[in-house]
Amino acid sequence: MTIDELTREALRLDPTRRATLARQLLASLDDLSEEEIEQLWLEEAERRRIEIQSGRVNPIPMDEVFAQARAARE
């Protein structure tokens, strides 16, 4: 089963079961070593770099993100 297939199946769960699954998945990350965590962050950074360079994602400047967050709180 691919990640996409697994994701589609998980999203079919009712909200309570999805929340339970999310908690279990997050808790499973607590057992990772520092090296594993660093590797995951490096992989995520590379994935994001590729998305930006390909044009699939347009980065938003930090000051704009914070301004939007402040406006949403008001």
C-alpha positions in Angstrom: 0.0 0.0 0.0 1.4 3.4 -0.9 1.4 6.5 1.3 -1.3 8.0 -0.9 -3.5 4.9 -0.6 -3.0 4.8 3.2 -3.8 8.5 3.5 -7.1 8.1 1.5 -8.1 5.2 3.7 -7.2 7.1 6.9 -9.2 10.2 5.7 -12.3 7.9 5.4 -12.2 7.3 9.1 -14.6 9.2 11.3 -13.0 12.2 13.1 -12.6 10.3 16.5 -10.7 7.4 14.9 -8.6 9.8 12.8 -7.7 11.7 15.9 -6.8 8.4 17.7 -4.6 7.4 14.7 -2.9 10.8 14.6 -2.1 10.6 18.3 -0.7 7.1 17.8 1.4 8.1 14.9 2.8 11.2 16.7 3.5 9.1 19.8 5.5 6.7 17.6 7.9 9.5 16.7 8.9 9.9 20.3 11.0 6.7 20.0 13.2 8.1 17.2 16.8 8.7 17.8 18.3 12.2 17.3 19.9 10.9 14.1 16.6 9.7 12.8 14.9 13.0 13.7 17.6 14.9 11.9 17.3 12.7 8.8 13.5 13.3 8.8 14.0 17.1 9.0 16.6 16.9 6.2 14.2 15.0 4.0 11.4 17.4 4.7 13.7 20.4 3.9 14.6 18.8 0.6 11.0 18.0 -0.3 10.1 21.7 0.4 13.0 22.9 -1.7 12.0 20.8 -4.6 8.4 22.0 -4.3 9.5 25.7 -4.3 12.0 25.2 -7.2 9.4 23.4 -9.3 6.9 26.2 -8.8 4.3 23.9 -7.2 4.6 26.0 -4.0 5.1 29.7 -3.7 6.8 30.7 -0.4 5.2 33.5 1.7 7.5 36.0 3.3 7.7 35.6 7.1 6.5 39.1 7.9 3.4 38.4 5.8 2.7 35.2 7.6 3.0 36.9 11.0 0.8 39.8 9.8 -1.9 37.3 8.7 -1.7 35.4 12.0 -2.0 38.6 14.0 -5.0 39.7 11.9 -6.7 36.3 12.4 -6.4 36.7 16.1 -8.1 40.1 16.2 
